[in-house]
Amino acid sequence: MLTFKKPEVEQFFKVFNIEDFTLSPDETQLVYSTNLTGFYNVWAMDLPNQYPYPLTFNNQSCHSLKYDPNGTYILASFDQDGNELTQFYALPTRGGELEDMRVVEEHRHMFPKFSKDGKRIYYTSTKGNKTYLNCYCYDLETKEERLLIEGEDASTYLIDVSADEESFITLKQFANTHTLAYLIHNGEAIRLTPETEKQHTVDSALFTDSSSIYLVTDYGEDNGYLAHFDVVTKKFTKVSDNDMHLGNIYLDKKGNQLYLVSSKGVEDKLYTYCLEKKEWNEVSIPVSIIDKLVIGKSGCVYLLGKTASKPANIYKMEGGSWEALTNNRVPAVGDEDLSEPEILSYQSFDGLEVEALFFRAKEEVSNGHVVLWPHGGPQASERKFFRSYFQFLVNRGYSIFAPNFRGSSNYGLAYMKMVEGDWGHGPRLDNIHGLEWLIENGYADRDKIFLMGGSYGGYMALLLHGRHPEYFKAVIDIFGVSNLFSFIDSVPDHWKPVMKQWVGDPVEDKERLTIDSPITYLDTMTKPMLIIQGANDPRVVKQESDQIVEALHAKGREVEYLVLDDEGHGFSKKENEIKVFSAILNFLEKHV
């Protein structure tokens, strides 16, 4: 009888992802950024035919895709090897050479929007204002550009333009939990939520016509709800209950309705709101997490989403039923060999209820070890979305514990604010109490725990190693912050206005920032370590990893250091992804 070898680590990383997608106005061409060849490029399918063909060969991540309203070309936004300095290019609908649209290599261009006739582009940029950003209008015919809005006081983003191009909606980000939206008309800025000193957020907002704005906000509440702003009367009206925890909002012009994503806890839901009848309906979805919706002129809904065991795919809903337009999956691995997480809940040191995901290795392959994975952000969360590295570790016998400690998103504004000014106390103890809960309830053995995290999770991995080394056999840090003082100083300029509330002030909060900086605890970082860093990372710069590696080497500690010269804050190239997680697997196996 034939027998086949167990899938190697590479199998789990031969999974194709989709970053973003757009749709031609006549809905005959679906365009998306995917890593089918191991590098991200823009591909397309001629619907209803689902055979893909490439449009670009530049091997770079695409941050946004927009089809020109007249269907003549595609606006594509690329950076260079993860540096996040995104530029705008025009791409022919059948592929070919990229033509510069808005390119200034030392600046970042974001959130492009076309005018209704496609003759102008509206966008946000660091150009001319690295700290607070500016909003511009560029005329594609005359090649003239005008400064539309100059950012002040906080990073300012243009998020919608009225059909007559007389009014605009901007979002000012004072902090992740303090974002305000404004109507800009005739040079006047009018806040969409009532005047109050209490911090709140506006997640999204759009014009349904020139006199009507709908927005999702948590003003006066803990969760996001739908509200209406009358442009003529300036009246703000609450539309939905606040327990729906709404986030992104999309307009279906043909159906005269809104589609709204509810992102509560670890899964998403999708709702419609009829603008005429004022009625709500829940829409069944084929995924756990929604990344993006596009509503076609026909009223068909195109959805990019994923589950914990199935990677990103695009689906089309017509007549109430969903059709998969792509079929990304883990090759050579059966669905029965992929892990769906268990949702756990436990009390932390102060009685706070914390939700977590637990990916359990099957009994026949389990090596009895658990990997604690503190997520990045920190104002983000662990949710039911696909990660190759989770699935391959579970397949190799490691269970994974991923808690949504205080500060995580999708649990309300108050919960999310708990990490602000407290990066290293409450969240740290939430992780430790989660481990104790696992041990007490038979999910983990005290002497069989590894620690791994990326970004803020890498910071937490370093801090937990320094303050609670007795829990861990070995530690993996992926582009984590090692020193809060140098981190505050090195972030991108448009992040700097939020740093005082988010992390702290280097002078006023010197004692706390010292206590919460992992580099303070070098003496107790005694366990074997693997540290991974992208050389082009603009968020957590390479110096953050360099300094902790140098300091630990000086103390004679066992530290492996892997630097990727052509990556930033993540792994955009399949070869690098496989290299990193092969190194992680080898490191874990060495210390089992």
C-alpha positions, 0 to 999 in steps of 0.5 A: 500500500502506498504511504505518503509523508507527513506534510512538511512545514512548507505545505502550510506556507504554500497557501495563497493570500489575498490582500485587497481587491476591486471590481470593474464598473461593469462587474466583468473583471475582478482584480486582486493582489495575491502571492500566487507566485510567492511574491505579491502581484496584482492578478485578475479574473474575467467573470464569470470565468475564474481562471486568474491571470497576472497584471503586474510583475513588480513583486510588491505588496499592494496596499489599495486597489481602485477601479477608475469609474469609467473602467479604463484603468486601475489605481494601484498603491505599492510600497517598496519591500515593506517600507510603507511609503505607498505610491499611486500608479495607474495600471492598464486593465490588461496589465503592463507597465505601471504609470506614475500617478502620485509618486514622491518616494520619501512620502506616503500616499493613502486612501485614494478616492475618485470623483464621480466622473473619474477626472480627479483623485482625492487622497491623504498624504504625509507630503508637506505635513509628516505629522498631521498629514494633508488632504489633496485633490489631483486633476488627472486632465490638467495635472494640477493639484490643490491642497484641500485640507491641512491637518492640524492637532491630529493626524487627519484623513480624508474618508469620503467626498460628496457626489458634487465634490462640494463637501468632504468627511475627514477623520482626526485621530487623536488616539486609537480610542479618540477619533473624531469625524468632521464635515468640511464645507466651504472651509468650515469644519463641523463635527459629526458627533455632539460637542463633548470633552469625553473621548469617543471614536468614529469608525467610518462615515459616508455620504448617502447623498449631499445632505445626508451622512451615516456614521458608526460611532460609540459616542456616549456608549461603549460599542459602535452603533449607526448614527445619522447626521443631517448636513442641512440641520446639523442634527445628530441622530442615533439609529441603531442599538449600541449592542451590535458593535458595528464597525465598517459601513458600505453603501448599496446605491441600487438597493438603497441600503447600507451594509454594516459589519459587526465585529464583536469578540472573535467573529464578524456578522453582517447586517443590512439597514434599509434607508427607506423602510428603516429596517434591519436584517442579518445576512448569513456569511460564508466566513468568520472574518470580513476583510472587505466588501465591494457592492457592485452597481448591480447590487451584488455583494463581493466579500473578501474574508476568511475563517480560522481554518480557511485562508482569504477568499473572495465570494459573490452574493447574488439572490441571497446565496454565496458563490466562492470566486477563489479557492485558496486552501492549504494544499495537501492538507485535509480540512480534518487536519486543520484546527478550529479554535476553542473559545475560552474565558477566564478571570484575571487578577482583578476580576476582569473577564478575558476571552481567549482562543485555544488551538488544540493539537490533536491527541495523536500528534500532541507533544504536550507543549503550549505556545503562549501567543500575545497578539500585536496591536495592542489595540487589536485582537485575536480572532477566527482568521487563518494563520499558516503558522498557527496551523503548522504548529498545531499540526506539529503537536503544539497547542496555541493559547491566544488571549485577548488581554485588556486593551484588545479591540472588539470588546468595547471602548472601555476595555480597549482604553485599558492598555493606554498608559499601561503597556506593561502591567495589566496586559502582562498579568492578564497573560500570566493569569491566563497561563495559570487558568490553563494549568489549573484546568488541564490545558497546559503543563507548567513545565511545557510552555513556550512564548512567542509574539510579534510587534506588541506581542513581541514586546510582551514576549520580551517583557514576560521573559524578563519578569516571569522567566519561570513560566517559559522554556524558550522565547521567540520575539518577532519585531518586538519593542525592547525599549519604550523610550527609543520606540516612542522616539522612532515611530513614524511622524504621523504616529507621534501625536498619539504616543503620549496617550497610547504609551506615555510621555518620556519625561512625565512617565519616566519611572513607569516607562522604565518599569515597563521596558523589557530592556530593564530586565536583562538579568532575568532574561535567561531562557534561550531566545530567537529574535526576528526583525525586518530591516525596513520596518518603519513601525518597530525599527531594527534598532529595537531588536539590535539593542536587546540582542547586543545587550543579551549577547554581552551577558553571554545569553543564548540568542539567535538573531534573524534579520530579513533585509527585504521585509518591513513589519511583516513577511510579504515574500513567501520565501521569507515567510517559509524561512522564518517559520522553519527557523521557529519550528527548528528552534522549538524542536531544539528546546522541547 
